[in-house]
Amino acid sequence: MTQAAKSSARPLSPHLQIYRLPLAAWLSISHRATGIGLTAGTLLLTWWLAAAAYGPDAYGVFSDFISSPFGLLILFGFSFALFFHLCNGIRHLLWDAGKNFSIEATKRSNAFVIAGTVVLTAIAWLIAYL
């Protein structure tokens, strides 16, 4: 068989323009990204604690920043990432235990992760502003 005949009979390797990642793969990738975001978000927590320790002037600067629209957006993103990472982490723990590997169970857990993230984020923000 010639080289041209060999290569035409073999399937092409799928790439992102052809292959569509399943939702579980996107959630897994997002789990890693939110972990990085939460790590970066600890800098905000550190700033808050340091500002509280340095006194009212430093805390006032922090408070002005965090109550600005950009600061609230960062807080919203941080809380969303926290709850997403929590919900998806629980799913990963179940997978580590060898449970919910069927396609139906994975689709169901995808929905639980997304719904849980939205509901927990909404509850946290409603409690904060009521």
Secondary structure as GFF3:
##gff-version 3
##sequence-region A 1 130
A	DSSP	alpha_helix	3	9	.	.	.	ID=ss1
A	DSSP	alpha_helix	23	54	.	.	.	ID=ss2
A	DSSP	alpha_helix	56	66	.	.	.	ID=ss3
A	DSSP	alpha_helix	69	96	.	.	.	ID=ss4
A	DSSP	alpha_helix	103	129	.	.	.	ID=ss5
###
